[in-house]
Amino acid sequence: MGKLSPEEVYKNLEQIDQADTVHGADYRRQAIAVLSDLHVSLEWRQAIAKRLDQADHLLALRTVDGEDSY
């Protein structure tokens, strides 16, 4: 798979909660690649970081129950 634009990565993260485990992991990998690319504008990196944080928070709410701890 080639390098995706920040716009595509941002859009993928928007639907990450509907993705299966493999695609969700790939979307996270794409986001991390964009976040580490200093050629991507700070504005895009901040937007992607915020969306990734939201996705991670939702994932934690879905997968952690009262018996789990960190």
ZADO-1210 file (C-alpha; in nm, 4 decimals, padded with zeros to 6 digits):
<atoms>
<atom x="00.0000" y="00.0000" z="00.0000" code="MET" pos="1"/>
<atom x="00.1317" y="00.3428" z="-00.0920" code="GLY" pos="2"/>
<atom x="00.1580" y="00.6459" z="00.1263" code="LYS" pos="3"/>
<atom x="-00.1806" y="00.7996" z="00.2009" code="LEU" pos="4"/>
<atom x="-00.2508" y="01.1708" z="00.2211" code="SER" pos="5"/>
<atom x="-00.3322" y="01.3240" z="00.5590" code="PRO" pos="6"/>
<atom x="-00.6869" y="01.3775" z="00.4326" code="GLU" pos="7"/>
<atom x="-00.7287" y="01.0051" z="00.3598" code="GLU" pos="8"/>
<atom x="-00.5864" y="00.9060" z="00.6974" code="VAL" pos="9"/>
<atom x="-00.8176" y="01.1527" z="00.8722" code="TYR" pos="10"/>
<atom x="-01.1156" y="01.0126" z="00.6837" code="LYS" pos="11"/>
<atom x="-01.0162" y="00.6531" z="00.7693" code="ASN" pos="12"/>
<atom x="-01.0012" y="00.7412" z="01.1381" code="LEU" pos="13"/>
<atom x="-01.3547" y="00.8771" z="01.1124" code="GLU" pos="14"/>
<atom x="-01.4805" y="00.5269" z="01.0368" code="GLN" pos="15"/>
<atom x="-01.2381" y="00.3304" z="01.2539" code="ILE" pos="16"/>
<atom x="-01.5120" y="00.2298" z="01.4982" code="ASP" pos="17"/>
<atom x="-01.6847" y="00.0410" z="01.2154" code="GLN" pos="18"/>
<atom x="-01.3674" y="-00.1342" z="01.0996" code="ALA" pos="19"/>
<atom x="-01.2627" y="-00.4864" z="01.1897" code="ASP" pos="20"/>
<atom x="-00.9564" y="-00.5399" z="01.4071" code="THR" pos="21"/>
<atom x="-00.7120" y="-00.5694" z="01.1165" code="VAL" pos="22"/>
<atom x="-00.8339" y="-00.2574" z="00.9373" code="HIS" pos="23"/>
<atom x="-00.8494" y="-00.0643" z="01.2642" code="GLY" pos="24"/>
<atom x="-00.4875" y="-00.1510" z="01.3365" code="ALA" pos="25"/>
<atom x="-00.3911" y="-00.0460" z="00.9839" code="ASP" pos="26"/>
<atom x="-00.5720" y="00.2877" z="01.0261" code="TYR" pos="27"/>
<atom x="-00.3801" y="00.3453" z="01.3499" code="ARG" pos="28"/>
<atom x="-00.0519" y="00.2581" z="01.1773" code="ARG" pos="29"/>
<atom x="-00.1325" y="00.5071" z="00.9007" code="GLN" pos="30"/>
<atom x="-00.2102" y="00.7766" z="01.1569" code="ALA" pos="31"/>
<atom x="00.1156" y="00.7186" z="01.3429" code="ILE" pos="32"/>
<atom x="00.3073" y="00.7435" z="01.0149" code="ALA" pos="33"/>
<atom x="00.1451" y="01.0797" z="00.9399" code="VAL" pos="34"/>
<atom x="00.2079" y="01.2048" z="01.2941" code="LEU" pos="35"/>
<atom x="00.5778" y="01.1284" z="01.2598" code="SER" pos="36"/>
<atom x="00.6085" y="01.2946" z="00.9165" code="ASP" pos="37"/>
<atom x="00.7384" y="01.6479" z="00.9704" code="LEU" pos="38"/>
<atom x="00.6501" y="01.7331" z="00.6092" code="HIS" pos="39"/>
<atom x="00.2817" y="01.7130" z="00.7055" code="VAL" pos="40"/>
<atom x="00.1481" y="02.0430" z="00.8373" code="SER" pos="41"/>
<atom x="00.1113" y="02.0865" z="01.2102" code="LEU" pos="42"/>
<atom x="-00.2599" y="02.1546" z="01.1585" code="GLU" pos="43"/>
<atom x="-00.3125" y="01.8141" z="00.9931" code="TRP" pos="44"/>
<atom x="-00.1011" y="01.6338" z="01.2512" code="ARG" pos="45"/>
<atom x="-00.2981" y="01.7916" z="01.5358" code="GLN" pos="46"/>
<atom x="-00.6316" y="01.7032" z="01.3734" code="ALA" pos="47"/>
<atom x="-00.5227" y="01.3434" z="01.3174" code="ILE" pos="48"/>
<atom x="-00.3832" y="01.3160" z="01.6706" code="ALA" pos="49"/>
<atom x="-00.7133" y="01.4400" z="01.8129" code="LYS" pos="50"/>
<atom x="-00.9167" y="01.1970" z="01.6040" code="ARG" pos="51"/>
<atom x="-00.6833" y="00.9076" z="01.6939" code="LEU" pos="52"/>
<atom x="-00.7153" y="00.9957" z="02.0627" code="ASP" pos="53"/>
<atom x="-01.0954" y="00.9959" z="02.0313" code="GLN" pos="54"/>
<atom x="-01.0889" y="00.6589" z="01.8540" code="ALA" pos="55"/>
<atom x="-00.8636" y="00.5110" z="02.1224" code="ASP" pos="56"/>
<atom x="-01.0929" y="00.6424" z="02.3953" code="HIS" pos="57"/>
<atom x="-01.3988" y="00.4869" z="02.2288" code="LEU" pos="58"/>
<atom x="-01.2125" y="00.1586" z="02.1880" code="LEU" pos="59"/>
<atom x="-01.1273" y="00.1562" z="02.5577" code="ALA" pos="60"/>
<atom x="-01.4908" y="00.2169" z="02.6484" code="LEU" pos="61"/>
<atom x="-01.6030" y="-00.0704" z="02.4281" code="ARG" pos="62"/>
<atom x="-01.3457" y="-00.3257" z="02.5375" code="THR" pos="63"/>
<atom x="-01.2883" y="-00.2576" z="02.9075" code="VAL" pos="64"/>
<atom x="-01.5389" y="-00.3857" z="03.1575" code="ASP" pos="65"/>
<atom x="-01.5644" y="-00.3519" z="03.5325" code="GLY" pos="66"/>
<atom x="-01.3304" y="-00.6447" z="03.5924" code="GLU" pos="67"/>
<atom x="-01.0458" y="-00.5003" z="03.3849" code="ASP" pos="68"/>
<atom x="-00.7785" y="-00.2716" z="03.5237" code="SER" pos="69"/>
<atom x="-00.4762" y="-00.0939" z="03.3884" code="TYR" pos="70"/>
</atoms>
